[in-house]
Amino acid sequence: MNKFKRLSPFLGGCAAIAVLALLLVVYTLTKPVPMAGPKSISIDVVYENGVNDHYQITTEAQFLLEALKSIPNFQIEGTTSEEFGLMVTTINGKRADYQKDGAYWALLCDGETCTYGVSQQAIKDGERYTFQYTLTSEEIK
């Protein structure tokens, strides 16, 4: 019985190392992979009132935020954290205030919700990105 109790911490440590290794493999296989070279992408901004701004650009940027910063007269603001990058709060002077009215800027890629934020979203040729002003709840009429 004493022999089993001594092996237990060793087996627990091995299991923890195995789980960490598995998580590292999963992250490596699923992390965004930027595409090198020039890419042509389009960006739409759909405001609260339904008005839409459209931008078509060719860029060598690898991530979406880099590409957005190269667009003349396009303004994007927010709070930045090391872990998540830029959390977008304002686009072209239009603020989505989650604390005030439950609004946020949803980021879509080819009509689907992006897995990553604007700072970490790798871009590929031909993709269409949409920033959609979104309310978390709508009034029932």
Sequence and secondary structure as in RCSB ss.txt:
>XXXX:A:sequence
MNKFKRLSPFLGGCAAIAVLALLLVVYTLTKPVPMAGPKSISIDVVYENGVNDHYQITTEAQFLLEALKSIPNFQ
IEGTTSEEFGLMVTTINGKRADYQKDGAYWALLCDGETCTYGVSQQAIKDGERYTFQYTLTSEEIK
>XXXX:A:secstr
 HHHHHHHHHHHHHHHHHHHHHHHHHHHHHS     S EEEEEEEE TTS EEEEEEEE  SBHHHHHHTSTT  
EEEEEETTTEEEEEEETTEE  HHHHSEEEEEEETTEE SS TTT B  TT EEEEEEEESS    
